[in-house]
Amino acid sequence: MDNLKSTVARVAYFLRKRTVAVGLLLAVCVIASVVVTANVTSVNIIDGGKQKKVITMRRNTKSILNQAGIVLAGDDEIVVDQANRSYKEITIFRAFDVVILADGKETLVKMAGGTIADALDEAGVTPPDADDIINYAIDDKIKADIKIQIDRVEYKTTTEEKTIPFNTEEVKTADLAKGKTKVQVKGVNGIKVTVYQQKFVNGELINSTVSSEKVTKKAVTKKVLVGTAVAKTQPKTQAKTTTTQGKANEEQKTTAATKKKSEDSTGGGTVVTASGKTLTYKKLITGSGTAYTAPAGAKTASGRPAQYGNVAVNPKVIPYGTRLYIVSTDGKFVYGEAVAADTGSALKNGNAVVDLFYNTKAECYSFGRRNVKIYVL
């Protein structure tokens, strides 16, 4: 009987110890469950449009992605939505290629998002100015495989100076023998300045338009006198008994008599020009002659152009339009046939009887002031 009591007592003791252990184990399990539940988070991972859920107790982004088996590239971007200190959502933006064509080269950058302006900044490319051409708006969002092209546009103003070749005009004159020529007016080339507005795209000229043209120097037409006078054949001597010396003396006397008559200022007469042409004049005026010149296109007092052959006189003595033949009294200068077309103070007050027009100052200086014969035709 005692043995039975002893056995029951041992069994009761054992059961009491087991109950305590089970209670402790249960308590530990409850506590562990509470702790785990408090630290476990469900994380939604969005990777390139695909979603994946991960149950984790990790708090490091890369660690969570490693748990999910997701590998990142160097240029990928991560956006974490974290609430109450726990990760709720991780969004991965995968980097893609962005090609930029500008300034004569191609630049490749990898980006996971942003705008065209961000891409240019990443590539170190200068943004387009107001004149440049770009195939996207500067604030457009970039996308995969986008190709951005910038064409640099530059406007320049250039000036070009061109020569205007002078023309040549031939003027026939009986003052020169046939076959002879003389430059009456020296030809001078003109100058025309043209201003162009040019458009360059990427350094290449695309178009050029004329914005202005101006002749800064007019061309002067070259005038060449071409002789038409034909030398007259001298009549044969009819006197058979005169000697050669006698013929010479006879001719000298005839010439002297003709010359004396031609210089008669009252009776008029004839004068033989340097080219051999015989002119009939009404009267002969002698006096001091001067020379002058004027810019191309200038007009005389009578309205005629200021040019060689139009001379200045006192219109009260020699009316405008009167034809003249003028030579220096020493015969060194032959001005030739002329027309009274201009006047001046020196002529009106009697300081000179004629002012001869020459095309250049050099010719005027060469003539200077000298006595002349004016045959009024």
C-alpha positions as CSV (number, residue, x, y, z in Angstrom):
1,M,0.0,0.0,0.0
2,D,2.8,2.3,0.9
3,N,4.4,1.6,-2.4
4,L,1.3,2.6,-4.3
5,K,1.2,5.9,-2.4
6,S,4.8,6.5,-3.2
7,T,4.3,5.9,-6.9
8,V,1.3,8.2,-7.1
9,A,3.2,10.9,-5.3
10,R,6.1,10.7,-7.8
11,V,3.7,10.8,-10.8
12,A,2.0,13.9,-9.4
13,Y,5.3,15.7,-8.9
14,F,6.4,14.8,-12.5
15,L,3.1,16.2,-13.9
16,R,3.5,19.4,-12.0
17,K,7.0,20.0,-13.4
18,R,5.8,19.2,-17.0
19,T,2.9,21.7,-16.7
20,V,5.3,24.4,-15.7
21,A,7.7,23.7,-18.6
22,V,4.8,23.6,-21.1
23,G,3.5,26.9,-19.7
24,L,7.0,28.5,-20.0
25,L,7.4,27.2,-23.5
26,L,4.0,28.4,-24.5
27,A,4.8,31.8,-23.1
28,V,8.0,32.0,-25.0
29,C,6.2,31.1,-28.2
30,V,3.7,33.8,-27.7
31,I,6.3,36.4,-27.0
32,A,8.3,35.3,-30.0
33,S,5.2,35.4,-32.2
34,V,4.5,39.0,-31.0
35,V,8.0,40.1,-31.7
36,V,8.1,38.5,-35.1
37,T,4.7,39.9,-36.1
38,A,5.8,43.4,-35.1
39,N,8.9,43.3,-37.3
40,V,7.8,41.4,-40.4
41,T,6.8,43.7,-43.3
42,S,5.2,43.0,-46.6
43,V,7.2,45.0,-49.3
44,N,5.8,45.6,-52.8
45,I,8.7,45.8,-55.3
46,I,7.9,47.4,-58.7
47,D,10.7,46.7,-61.2
48,G,10.2,48.0,-64.8
49,G,6.4,47.7,-64.6
50,K,6.5,44.2,-62.9
51,Q,5.5,43.8,-59.3
52,K,6.8,41.4,-56.7
53,K,5.8,41.0,-53.0
54,V,8.4,40.1,-50.4
55,I,7.7,39.3,-46.7
56,T,10.8,40.4,-44.8
57,M,12.1,41.6,-41.5
58,R,15.0,43.4,-43.2
59,R,15.2,47.2,-43.2
60,N,18.0,47.9,-45.7
61,T,16.9,48.5,-49.2
62,K,19.7,46.6,-50.9
63,S,19.3,43.7,-48.4
64,I,15.5,43.5,-49.2
65,L,16.3,43.5,-53.0
66,N,18.9,40.8,-52.4
67,Q,16.3,38.8,-50.6
68,A,14.0,39.2,-53.6
69,G,16.8,38.2,-56.0
70,I,16.8,41.6,-57.8
71,V,20.2,42.9,-59.1
72,L,20.7,46.7,-59.8
73,A,22.9,48.3,-62.4
74,G,25.0,51.2,-61.6
75,D,22.8,53.9,-63.2
76,D,19.4,52.4,-62.0
77,E,17.5,54.6,-59.6
78,I,15.4,53.5,-56.5
79,V,12.5,55.3,-55.0
80,V,11.4,54.0,-51.6
81,D,7.9,54.6,-50.1
82,Q,8.5,54.3,-46.3
83,A,5.7,54.6,-43.9
84,N,5.9,54.2,-40.1
85,R,9.6,53.3,-40.4
86,S,8.7,50.2,-42.4
87,Y,9.2,49.6,-46.1
88,K,5.9,49.4,-48.0
89,E,7.0,49.9,-51.6
90,I,10.2,50.0,-53.6
91,T,10.2,51.3,-57.2
92,I,13.1,50.6,-59.4
93,F,13.7,52.8,-62.5
94,R,16.0,51.0,-64.9
95,A,18.6,53.2,-66.7
96,F,18.4,53.4,-70.5
97,D,20.5,54.9,-73.2
98,V,20.0,58.5,-74.2
99,V,21.8,59.6,-77.4
100,I,22.6,63.3,-78.0
101,L,23.8,64.6,-81.4
102,A,25.2,68.1,-81.0
103,D,28.3,70.1,-81.9
104,G,29.6,67.6,-84.4
105,K,29.7,64.6,-82.1
106,E,27.5,61.9,-80.6
107,T,27.3,61.6,-76.8
108,L,25.7,58.6,-75.0
109,V,24.5,58.8,-71.4
110,K,22.5,56.4,-69.3
111,M,19.6,57.8,-67.3
112,A,16.6,56.4,-65.5
113,G,14.4,59.4,-65.9
114,G,14.3,63.2,-66.0
115,T,13.8,65.8,-68.8
116,I,15.7,66.7,-72.0
117,A,17.4,69.5,-70.0
118,D,18.6,66.9,-67.4
119,A,20.0,64.7,-70.2
120,L,21.9,67.7,-71.8
121,D,23.3,68.6,-68.4
122,E,24.4,65.0,-67.7
123,A,26.1,64.9,-71.1
124,G,27.8,68.3,-70.6
125,V,26.1,69.7,-73.8
126,T,25.3,73.4,-74.0
127,P,21.5,73.8,-74.2
128,P,20.1,75.3,-77.4
129,D,19.7,79.1,-77.7
130,A,16.8,80.9,-79.3
131,D,18.2,80.4,-82.8
132,D,19.2,76.7,-82.5
133,I,16.9,73.9,-83.6
134,I,16.1,70.9,-81.3
135,N,13.8,68.0,-82.1
136,Y,12.3,68.0,-78.6
137,A,11.0,70.6,-76.1
138,I,13.6,71.2,-73.4
139,D,11.2,70.2,-70.7
140,D,10.0,67.0,-72.4
141,K,10.4,63.7,-70.4
142,I,13.1,61.4,-71.7
143,K,12.4,57.8,-72.6
144,A,14.2,54.7,-73.6
145,D,16.2,54.8,-76.8
146,I,15.5,58.5,-77.3
147,K,17.8,60.4,-79.7
148,I,18.2,64.2,-79.1
149,Q,19.5,66.3,-82.0
150,I,20.6,69.9,-81.7
151,D,21.4,71.9,-84.8
152,R,23.4,75.1,-84.0
153,V,22.2,78.1,-86.0
154,E,24.3,81.2,-86.5
155,Y,23.7,84.4,-88.4
156,K,26.6,86.4,-89.8
157,T,26.8,89.7,-91.7
158,T,29.5,89.9,-94.3
159,T,30.6,92.7,-96.6
160,E,32.0,92.1,-100.1
161,E,33.7,94.8,-102.3
162,K,33.5,94.3,-106.0
163,T,35.2,96.2,-108.8
164,I,33.0,97.8,-111.5
165,P,34.9,97.6,-114.7
166,F,34.9,100.9,-116.7
167,N,33.5,101.0,-120.3
168,T,35.3,102.2,-123.3
169,E,33.7,104.7,-125.7
170,E,35.2,105.7,-129.0
171,V,34.6,109.2,-130.3
172,K,35.3,110.1,-133.9
173,T,37.0,113.4,-134.5
174,A,38.4,115.3,-137.4
175,D,41.0,116.9,-135.2
176,L,43.1,113.7,-135.5
177,A,44.4,112.1,-138.7
178,K,42.7,108.9,-139.8
179,G,44.3,105.9,-138.0
180,K,45.4,108.1,-135.0
181,T,43.9,107.8,-131.5
182,K,44.1,109.8,-128.3
183,V,42.8,109.0,-124.8
184,Q,40.5,111.9,-124.0
185,V,39.2,110.5,-120.7
186,K,41.1,107.9,-118.7
187,G,38.9,105.0,-117.6
188,V,38.6,104.4,-113.9
189,N,37.1,101.3,-112.3
190,G,34.2,101.8,-109.8
191,I,33.6,100.0,-106.5
192,K,30.4,98.4,-105.3
193,V,29.9,97.3,-101.7
194,T,27.4,94.5,-101.1
195,V,26.3,93.4,-97.6
196,Y,25.1,89.8,-97.2
197,Q,23.0,88.3,-94.4
198,Q,24.2,84.6,-94.1
199,K,22.7,81.7,-92.2
200,F,25.0,78.9,-91.0
201,V,23.7,75.5,-89.6
202,N,26.3,73.5,-87.8
203,G,29.0,75.7,-89.4
204,E,27.7,75.1,-92.9
205,L,26.4,78.0,-95.0
206,I,22.7,77.3,-95.8
207,N,21.7,80.5,-97.5
208,S,22.9,84.0,-98.2
209,T,20.7,87.0,-99.0
210,V,21.7,90.5,-100.0
211,S,20.7,93.1,-97.4
212,S,22.1,96.2,-99.1
213,E,24.1,97.3,-102.1
214,K,25.9,100.6,-102.6
215,V,28.2,102.0,-105.2
216,T,30.9,103.8,-103.3
217,K,32.8,104.8,-106.3
218,K,31.3,105.3,-109.8
219,A,33.2,104.0,-112.8
220,V,34.4,106.6,-115.3
221,T,34.0,105.7,-118.9
222,K,37.2,105.7,-120.9
223,K,36.9,107.9,-124.0
224,V,39.2,107.5,-126.9
225,L,39.3,110.0,-129.7
226,V,39.6,108.2,-133.1
227,G,40.9,110.3,-136.0
228,T,38.9,110.6,-139.2
229,A,40.8,113.4,-141.0
230,V,42.3,112.5,-144.4
231,A,45.4,114.5,-145.4
232,K,44.7,116.7,-148.5
233,T,46.8,116.2,-151.7
234,Q,48.8,119.3,-152.5
235,P,48.1,120.7,-156.1
236,K,50.9,120.3,-158.6
237,T,52.9,123.5,-159.4
238,Q,52.0,124.8,-162.8
239,A,55.0,127.2,-163.2
240,K,57.6,125.2,-165.2
241,T,60.4,127.7,-165.1
242,T,60.6,128.2,-161.3
243,T,63.4,126.5,-159.4
244,T,62.9,124.3,-156.3
245,Q,64.2,127.1,-154.1
246,G,61.8,129.5,-155.9
247,K,58.9,127.1,-155.2
248,A,59.8,127.0,-151.5
249,N,60.0,130.8,-151.3
250,E,56.6,131.1,-153.1
251,E,55.0,128.7,-150.7
252,Q,56.4,130.5,-147.7
253,K,55.0,133.8,-148.9
254,T,51.6,132.2,-149.6
255,T,51.5,130.6,-146.1
256,A,52.6,133.8,-144.4
257,A,49.9,135.8,-146.2
258,T,47.2,133.2,-145.3
259,K,48.4,133.2,-141.6
260,K,48.3,136.9,-141.5
261,K,44.7,136.9,-142.8
262,S,43.6,134.1,-140.4
263,E,44.8,136.1,-137.3
264,D,42.9,139.2,-138.4
265,S,40.5,139.6,-135.4
266,T,38.1,141.7,-137.5
267,G,37.9,140.2,-140.9
268,G,37.7,136.5,-140.1
269,G,39.3,133.9,-142.3
270,T,40.4,130.3,-142.2
271,V,42.6,128.2,-140.0
272,V,44.1,124.8,-140.6
273,T,43.8,122.4,-137.6
274,A,46.5,120.2,-136.3
275,S,44.9,117.3,-138.2
276,G,44.9,119.3,-141.4
277,K,41.3,120.2,-141.4
278,T,40.5,123.7,-142.7
279,L,38.0,125.7,-140.6
280,T,36.4,129.0,-141.4
281,Y,36.2,131.5,-138.5
282,K,34.3,134.7,-137.9
283,K,36.8,136.4,-135.6
284,L,39.9,135.7,-133.6
285,I,40.2,136.5,-129.9
286,T,43.6,136.2,-128.1
287,G,44.2,136.4,-124.4
288,S,45.0,134.5,-121.2
289,G,43.7,131.0,-120.9
290,T,43.4,128.8,-117.8
291,A,42.3,125.2,-117.1
292,Y,39.8,123.5,-114.7
293,T,38.2,120.2,-114.0
294,A,35.1,118.9,-112.2
295,P,33.8,115.6,-110.8
296,A,32.2,113.1,-113.1
297,G,28.5,113.9,-113.8
298,A,28.9,117.7,-113.0
299,K,26.9,120.2,-115.1
300,T,28.0,123.5,-116.6
301,A,26.2,126.8,-116.3
302,S,24.5,126.2,-119.7
303,G,23.3,122.7,-118.6
304,R,25.8,120.8,-120.7
305,P,27.9,118.1,-119.0
306,A,31.2,119.2,-117.7
307,Q,33.5,117.3,-120.1
308,Y,36.4,117.7,-122.5
309,G,35.4,120.1,-125.3
310,N,33.0,122.2,-123.2
311,V,34.8,125.3,-122.1
312,A,34.1,128.3,-119.9
313,V,33.9,131.9,-121.3
314,N,32.3,135.2,-120.6
315,P,28.8,134.7,-122.3
316,K,28.5,138.4,-123.0
317,V,31.6,138.1,-125.2
318,I,31.1,134.6,-126.5
319,P,27.5,133.3,-126.2
320,Y,26.8,129.8,-125.0
321,G,26.7,127.3,-127.7
322,T,29.3,129.0,-129.9
323,R,31.7,126.7,-131.7
324,L,35.4,127.4,-131.2
325,Y,38.8,126.3,-132.1
326,I,41.5,126.9,-129.5
327,V,45.3,126.7,-129.6
328,S,48.1,128.3,-127.5
329,T,49.8,131.2,-129.2
330,D,53.1,129.3,-129.0
331,G,51.5,126.3,-130.7
332,K,52.6,123.9,-127.9
333,F,49.1,123.2,-126.8
334,V,46.2,122.4,-129.2
335,Y,42.9,122.1,-127.4
336,G,41.0,121.7,-130.6
337,E,37.4,122.3,-131.4
338,A,35.2,123.3,-128.4
339,V,31.8,124.7,-127.4
340,A,31.2,127.7,-125.1
341,A,29.2,126.0,-122.3
342,D,30.3,127.4,-118.9
343,T,31.4,130.6,-117.1
344,G,33.1,131.8,-114.0
345,S,34.1,134.9,-112.1
346,A,37.6,135.1,-113.6
347,L,36.0,135.2,-117.0
348,K,33.4,137.7,-116.2
349,N,35.9,140.2,-114.7
350,G,38.4,139.8,-117.6
351,N,41.2,137.9,-115.8
352,A,41.0,135.2,-118.5
353,V,39.3,134.9,-121.9
354,V,38.7,131.1,-121.6
355,D,38.9,128.3,-119.0
356,L,39.6,125.0,-120.7
357,F,38.0,121.9,-119.2
358,Y,40.3,118.9,-118.7
359,N,39.4,115.5,-117.2
360,T,42.3,115.4,-114.7
361,K,44.1,117.8,-112.4
362,A,47.4,116.6,-114.0
363,E,46.3,117.9,-117.4
364,C,45.2,121.2,-115.8
365,Y,48.5,121.6,-114.1
366,S,50.3,120.8,-117.3
367,F,48.4,123.6,-119.2
368,G,48.6,126.1,-116.3
369,R,48.0,129.6,-117.6
370,R,49.1,130.6,-121.0
371,N,48.1,132.9,-123.9
372,V,45.7,131.3,-126.4
373,K,44.0,132.0,-129.7
374,I,40.3,131.5,-129.8
375,Y,38.9,131.1,-133.3
376,V,35.2,131.8,-133.2
377,L,33.6,129.5,-135.9
